[in-house]
Amino acid sequence: MPADESSAASGTDRSRAGAAISRALTPPLLAGPLPAGPAHFAGLALRSRPATGSRRPPAPRGGRGAGTPPRPGRRAGVRQTYERARRAWDRPLTAYYLILGAGLLITVLGLVMVYSASMIKALELSRPSTYFFRKQFIAAVIGAGLMMLASRMPLKLHRALAYPLLAGTVFLMVLVQVPGIGMSVNGNQNWIYLGGPFQLQPSEFGKLALILWGADLLARKQDKRLLAQWKHMLVPLVPVAFMLLGLIMLGGDMGTAIILTAILFGLLWLAGAPTRLFAGVLGFAVLIGFLLIKTSPNRMSRLSCIGASEPGPGDSCWQAVHGIYALASGGWFGSGLGASVEKWGQLPEPHTDFIFAITGEELGLAGTLSVLALFAALGYAGIRVAGRTEDPFVRYAAGGVTTWITAQAVINIGAVLGLLPIAGVPLPLFSYGGSALLPTMFAVGLMIAFAREDPAARAALAMRRPGVRWKTMRRRVMKRPSGER
């Protein structure tokens, strides 16, 4: 074949091949002849790329990129927060920090409120405005020392202290009834004059003595498996408790007697007293209490002031009503620290039995709820310590202290709110009174010692020591691979 004919044939073949390729790559709707050439094939490849692959998904709303992981739902966030809080709440040192923090915060806030609530009362007595605050501050400093001492004492020493403390308390409570030694305050013969401005109320130490002695007694009987017999459960615990109650009632202090009775019932409940036995002791105590209230006009008048909204005839419900007035005038956030109106002679005992009412007036609902939250945290920590221990003495003592503080707080706050009769008991760690503050702070230190005795808490505290932490970090650094090959 000639050269010109062969070149023409090859050109025809190339044009036919380009047309076939263009028809194959062109979409059906845009089918048609396309010019052949390298530029055409490059443009064709770029245009045909989306057609051969999958379409790009639309970007999600809110401006987030396609590679960004989706946000977790609200339920997942709440669940994660709950799990974190639960893990933090279940840590070994939770009870330790709750007892220490709540006890110190209640005491410090109580000092502030004692100063605010007692200024006018001190001026009425021709004393400096800081008179009651200074006495309470001295008692708080001594109580802090007792709390630290109790938190560091071993359990064997606490158990050995129970019998001397009980004997000394009974001796002092007998001295209260001796003329010339005992003093009467607000109609109750329950005080011993120590000289100067200082007085002592031995019945406050009777609560701590009954708890330590009763816990040691029940723990020894449990070790000997004697608590299954009702006579070993009741004797000599109940007779000794009734002896303390009798000495307290000789002075006319029924409020402290109620707290002591609550402690006794708490110990019996923790010891596993049968329902019939527990109901029998409770019924006998209620009968004695009813007779004591019925035979006293003063106690009957206090009982009739529950829920009162008017002072009543002869202003018999004056204190209860003005406590409600103080709480009602506080509002959400109170009138301000030191700006109470009821403490200017309207509300009796503003710095002792009714300091919670002044707190509500000056700090409002927020302040009172904060105090309630602190007592709730302290009570929960005590229950946690009593429930997680394997030592019977720790269980009974922790349960007794928790019953003491919780019951006394409920009775005091209930009386201020008008839900319970006025029993004349202070708010633990909060109200004015060194005789009540010292044994209570020692009891808080006792709870701290119990929380430290937990094996997991002891290991966690050991890891927080500087030497242990340095050694642990050093071991981790030595075991860490260097990364060299």
C-alpha positions in Angstrom: 0.0 0.0 0.0 1.3 3.5 -0.7 2.5 5.7 2.1 -0.2 8.3 1.6 -2.9 5.7 1.7 -1.5 4.1 4.9 -1.3 7.5 6.7 -4.9 8.3 5.7 -6.1 4.9 7.0 -4.3 5.4 10.3 -5.8 8.8 10.8 -9.2 7.4 10.1 -8.7 4.7 12.7 -7.5 7.2 15.3 -10.6 9.4 14.7 -12.9 6.4 15.0 -11.2 5.3 18.3 -11.5 8.9 19.8 -15.2 9.0 18.8 -15.8 5.6 20.5 -14.1 6.7 23.7 -16.0 10.0 23.8 -19.3 8.2 23.4 -18.5 5.7 26.2 -17.5 8.4 28.7 -20.2 11.0 27.9 -23.4 10.8 30.0 -26.5 9.7 28.1 -28.2 13.1 28.2 -25.1 14.8 27.0 -24.1 12.3 24.4 -22.6 13.7 21.3 -19.4 14.0 19.3 -16.5 15.6 21.2 -13.3 16.9 19.8 -10.4 14.5 20.2 -7.1 15.5 21.7 -5.0 15.5 25.0 -6.7 18.6 26.4 -10.1 17.1 25.8 -9.2 13.9 27.6 -7.9 15.8 30.7 -11.1 17.9 30.9 -13.2 14.8 30.4 -11.4 13.0 33.2 -12.1 15.8 35.6 -15.7 16.1 34.7 -16.3 12.4 34.9 -14.9 11.9 38.4 -18.1 12.7 40.4 -20.1 10.5 38.1 -18.0 7.4 38.8 -17.8 7.8 42.6 -20.4 8.3 45.4 -21.8 11.7 46.1 -20.3 13.7 49.1 -22.6 13.6 52.1 -24.0 16.9 53.2 -22.3 18.6 56.1 -24.2 18.3 59.4 -26.0 21.3 60.9 -24.3 23.6 63.3 -21.2 24.1 61.2 -19.5 20.8 62.3 -17.2 19.1 59.8 -17.7 15.6 58.4 -14.8 14.2 60.3 -15.8 15.6 63.7 -17.4 13.0 66.0 -21.0 13.8 66.9 -21.8 15.3 70.3 -23.0 12.8 73.0 -26.7 13.1 73.8 -28.0 14.7 76.9 -28.8 11.4 78.5 -25.3 10.2 77.9 -23.8 13.4 79.4 -26.0 13.0 82.5 -25.1 9.4 82.8 -21.4 10.2 82.6 -21.7 12.9 85.2 -23.6 10.5 87.5 -21.0 7.8 87.1 -18.2 10.2 87.9 -20.0 11.5 91.0 -20.7 7.9 92.1 -17.1 6.9 91.7 -16.0 10.0 93.7 -18.6 9.3 96.3 -17.4 5.7 96.7 -13.8 6.5 97.3 -12.3 5.2 100.5 -11.7 8.7 102.0 -15.1 10.1 101.3 -16.4 9.6 104.8 -13.2 10.9 106.3 -13.4 14.2 104.4 -17.1 14.5 105.0 -16.7 14.2 108.8 -13.7 16.5 109.0 -15.1 19.1 106.6 -18.7 19.2 107.8 -17.6 19.2 111.5 -15.2 22.1 111.0 -17.6 24.1 108.7 -20.4 23.8 111.2 -18.2 24.9 114.1 -16.8 27.9 112.1 -20.2 29.0 110.9 -21.5 28.6 114.5 -18.8 30.9 115.8 -19.8 33.6 113.3 -23.5 33.2 114.2 -22.8 33.2 117.9 -21.0 36.5 117.6 -23.8 38.0 115.5 -26.6 36.7 117.7 -25.1 37.4 121.1 -23.9 41.0 120.7 -27.1 42.6 121.9 -27.6 40.1 124.7 -24.0 40.9 126.0 -24.7 44.6 125.9 -27.9 44.1 127.9 -25.8 42.4 130.6 -23.4 45.3 130.6 -20.7 43.1 129.0 -18.5 43.7 125.9 -20.2 42.8 122.6 -17.7 40.0 122.2 -18.3 38.5 125.6 -20.1 35.3 124.5 -18.0 35.0 121.3 -14.7 34.9 123.2 -15.9 32.2 125.6 -17.2 30.2 122.6 -13.9 30.7 120.7 -11.9 29.5 123.7 -14.1 26.4 123.9 -13.7 25.8 120.1 -9.9 26.0 120.4 -9.9 23.5 123.2 -12.4 21.4 121.4 -10.2 21.4 118.2 -7.4 20.0 120.4 -9.7 17.3 121.7 -10.9 16.5 118.2 -7.3 16.1 117.0 -6.4 14.0 120.0 -9.4 11.7 119.6 -8.7 11.3 115.9 -5.1 10.1 116.6 -5.9 7.8 119.6 -6.0 4.1 118.9 -9.2 2.2 119.4 -7.9 0.3 122.4 -7.3 3.6 124.2 -10.8 4.8 123.4 -12.2 1.6 124.8 -10.1 1.9 127.9 -11.3 5.5 128.4 -14.9 4.5 128.5 -15.1 3.3 132.1 -13.2 6.2 133.7 -15.3 8.7 131.7 -18.5 7.1 132.8 -17.4 7.0 136.5 -16.3 10.6 136.4 -19.5 11.8 134.7 -21.7 10.0 137.3 -19.6 11.6 140.1 -20.0 15.1 138.6 -23.7 14.6 138.1 -24.1 13.7 141.7 -22.2 16.8 142.7 -24.6 18.9 140.8 -27.3 18.0 143.3 -25.2 19.0 146.3 -26.2 22.4 147.7 -23.5 25.0 147.3 -21.8 23.2 144.4 -24.6 22.8 141.8 -26.1 25.8 140.1 -29.5 26.5 138.6 -29.8 28.0 135.2 -33.3 28.7 133.7 -34.8 26.5 136.3 -32.6 23.5 135.7 -30.2 22.3 138.3 -27.6 20.8 136.0 -24.5 23.1 136.3 -21.3 23.3 138.3 -19.6 26.6 138.9 -15.9 26.5 137.9 -14.9 30.0 138.9 -15.0 33.2 136.9 -17.3 33.2 133.9 -17.0 29.4 133.4 -19.6 26.8 134.2 -19.8 23.1 133.5 -22.8 20.9 132.6 -21.8 17.3 133.3 -24.9 15.8 131.6 -23.4 16.8 128.2 -20.5 14.5 128.9 -22.9 11.8 130.0 -23.9 11.4 126.3 -20.3 10.6 125.3 -19.8 8.4 128.3 -22.9 6.3 127.5 -21.8 5.9 123.9 -18.3 4.7 124.6 -19.2 2.5 127.6 -22.2 1.0 125.8 -20.3 0.3 122.6 -17.5 -1.4 124.5 -20.0 -3.4 126.6 -22.0 -4.6 123.5 -18.8 -5.3 121.5 -17.5 -7.6 124.3 -20.8 -9.4 124.6 -21.0 -9.8 120.8 -17.5 -11.4 120.8 -18.8 -13.9 123.4 -22.1 -14.4 121.4 -24.2 -13.3 124.3 -26.4 -10.8 122.6 -28.8 -13.5 121.4 -30.2 -13.5 125.0 -32.3 -10.6 125.9 -31.1 -10.3 129.5 -27.5 -9.9 128.3 -28.6 -7.2 125.8 -30.5 -5.2 128.4 -28.3 -5.7 131.5 -26.4 -3.7 132.5 -26.9 -1.3 129.6 -30.5 -0.2 130.3 -30.1 0.1 134.1 -27.0 2.3 133.8 -28.8 4.5 131.2 -31.8 4.8 133.5 -29.4 5.8 136.3 -28.1 8.6 134.1 -31.6 9.6 133.1 -32.6 9.8 136.8 -29.7 12.1 137.7 -30.5 14.3 134.8 -34.2 14.5 135.6 -33.4 15.4 139.2 -32.2 18.7 137.7 -35.3 19.1 135.5 -33.5 18.9 132.2 -35.9 16.8 130.1 -34.3 17.9 126.8 -31.0 16.2 127.6 -32.9 13.2 128.9 -34.6 12.8 125.5 -31.2 12.8 123.7 -29.9 10.2 126.1 -32.9 8.0 125.5 -32.4 8.3 121.7 -28.8 7.2 122.2 -29.9 4.2 124.2 -32.4 3.2 121.5 -29.8 3.6 118.9 -27.4 1.2 120.6 -30.2 -1.3 121.1 -31.2 -1.1 117.5 -27.6 -1.6 116.3 -27.2 -4.6 118.7 -30.1 -6.2 116.9 -32.7 -6.0 119.7 -35.9 -8.0 118.8 -38.9 -5.9 117.8 -40.9 -7.0 120.8 -38.1 -6.1 123.2 -37.4 -2.8 121.4 -41.1 -1.9 121.4 -41.4 -2.7 125.1 -38.5 -0.5 126.1 -39.8 2.3 123.8 -43.3 2.0 125.2 -42.0 2.2 128.8 -39.9 5.3 127.9 -42.9 7.0 126.3 -45.1 6.3 129.3 -42.5 7.8 131.7 -42.1 10.9 129.4 -45.9 11.4 129.2 -46.1 11.3 133.0 -43.3 13.8 133.4 -44.9 16.2 130.9 -48.4 15.8 132.4 -47.2 16.6 135.9 -45.3 19.8 134.8 -47.3 22.9 133.7 -44.2 24.3 132.1 -43.8 21.3 129.9 -47.5 21.2 129.1 -47.3 24.8 127.9 -44.4 24.0 125.6 -46.3 21.1 124.2 -49.3 23.3 123.5 -47.1 25.8 121.5 -46.5 23.3 118.6 -47.6 25.1 115.4 -48.6 28.3 117.3 -48.9 31.5 115.2 -49.8 33.8 118.1 -48.1 34.4 121.5 -51.2 33.1 123.2 -52.6 34.0 126.7 -49.9 35.4 129.0 -47.4 35.2 126.1 -46.9 31.5 126.8 -45.8 30.8 123.2 -43.8 34.0 122.8 -40.5 32.3 122.1 -41.9 29.8 119.6 -43.8 32.5 117.7 -40.9 34.9 117.5 -38.7 32.1 116.2 -41.2 31.7 113.3 -41.2 35.5 112.8 -37.4 35.5 112.5 -37.4 32.7 109.9 -40.2 34.3 107.9 -38.5 37.7 107.7 -35.3 36.2 106.3 -36.5 35.6 102.8 -34.2 33.8 100.3 -30.9 35.4 101.3 -31.6 37.1 104.6 -31.3 40.6 105.9 -27.6 40.4 106.2 -25.1 39.3 108.8 -25.7 41.3 112.0 -28.9 42.8 110.8 -31.3 40.7 112.7 -34.3 42.5 114.4 -35.5 39.6 116.6 -32.2 39.5 118.6 -33.0 43.0 120.0 -34.8 41.6 123.0 -37.7 40.0 121.1 -36.5 36.4 120.8 -35.3 34.8 124.1 -32.1 32.7 123.9 -31.0 33.9 120.4 -27.5 32.6 120.7 -28.3 29.2 122.3 -31.5 27.3 121.6 -32.8 29.6 118.9 -29.7 30.4 117.0 -31.1 28.6 114.0 -33.9 31.2 113.8 -31.3 34.1 113.8 -29.4 32.2 111.1 -32.6 32.1 109.0 -33.3 35.8 109.5 -29.7 37.0 108.7 -28.7 34.4 106.0 -32.1 33.5 104.7 -33.2 30.2 103.3 -29.9 29.7 101.6 -28.1 29.8 105.0 -30.5 27.5 106.8 -30.4 25.0 103.9 -26.6 25.1 104.0 -26.6 24.2 107.7 -29.1 21.4 107.1 -26.9 20.1 104.2 -23.8 20.0 106.5 -25.7 18.1 109.2 -27.0 15.7 106.5 -23.4 15.1 105.2 -22.2 14.5 108.8 -25.0 12.0 109.4 -24.5 10.2 106.2 -20.8 9.8 106.8 -21.5 8.4 110.3 -23.9 5.9 108.9 -21.3 4.9 106.2 -18.6 4.4 108.8 -20.9 2.3 111.0 -22.1 0.2 108.0 -18.8 -0.6 106.4 -16.7 -1.6 109.4 -16.2 -5.1 110.7 -15.3 -4.0 114.2 -18.3 -4.2 116.5 -17.0 -1.5 118.8 -16.6 0.9 115.8 -20.1 0.1 114.6 -21.8 0.7 117.9 -19.8 3.9 118.8 -20.2 5.4 115.3 -23.9 4.6 115.3 -24.3 6.1 118.8 -22.5 9.3 117.9 -24.5 9.6 114.7 -27.7 9.1 116.6 -26.7 11.7 119.2 -25.8 14.5 116.7 -28.7 13.8 114.3 -31.4 13.5 117.0 -30.3 16.6 118.8 -30.2 18.6 115.5 -33.7 17.4 114.6 -35.1 18.2 118.0 -33.6 21.7 118.0 -34.5 22.6 114.4 -37.9 21.1 114.8 -38.6 23.3 117.9 -37.5 26.4 116.0 -39.8 25.5 113.1 -42.7 24.9 115.4 -43.0 21.2 114.6 -41.8 19.9 118.0 -42.0 21.2 121.5 -39.2 23.4 122.8 -36.8 21.0 124.6 -34.1 23.4 125.5 -31.3 21.5 123.7 -28.6 23.3 121.7 -27.8 22.8 118.1 -24.7 20.6 118.0 -21.4 22.3 117.2 -23.4 25.5 116.3 -25.1 26.9 119.4 -23.3 28.8 122.2 -22.2 26.6 125.1 -18.7 25.2 125.9 -20.1 22.3 127.9 -21.9 21.1 124.8 -19.2 21.9 122.3 -16.3 20.1 124.0 -17.8 16.5 124.1 -19.3 17.0 120.6 -16.0 17.9 119.0 -14.4 14.9 120.8 -17.1 12.7 119.3 -16.4 14.2 115.8 -12.7 13.3 116.4 -13.8 9.8 117.4 -15.6 9.5 114.1 -12.6 10.7 112.2 -10.5 8.0 113.9 -13.0 5.4 112.9 -13.0 6.6 109.3 -9.2 6.4 109.3 -9.3 2.8 110.6 -10.9 1.5 107.4 -8.3 -0.6 105.5 -8.9 1.1 102.2 -8.8 4.6 103.8 -5.6 3.7 105.6 -4.0 2.6 102.4 -5.2 5.8 100.6 -3.8 8.0 103.4 -0.5 6.1 103.3 -0.2 6.9 99.6 -0.6 10.6 100.3 2.5 10.7 102.4 5.3 12.6 100.7 7.9 9.8 101.1 5.6 7.1 99.8 4.5 9.2 96.9 8.2 9.9 96.0 9.1 6.3 96.1 6.0 5.3 94.0 6.8 7.9 91.4 10.4 6.8 91.4 9.5 3.2 90.7 7.2 4.3 87.9 9.9 6.4 86.3 12.4 3.4 86.5 9.9 1.0 84.9 8.9 3.4 82.2 10.6 2.4 78.8 13.1 4.9 77.5 12.0 4.6 73.9 15.5 3.7 72.5 15.8 0.9 70.1 
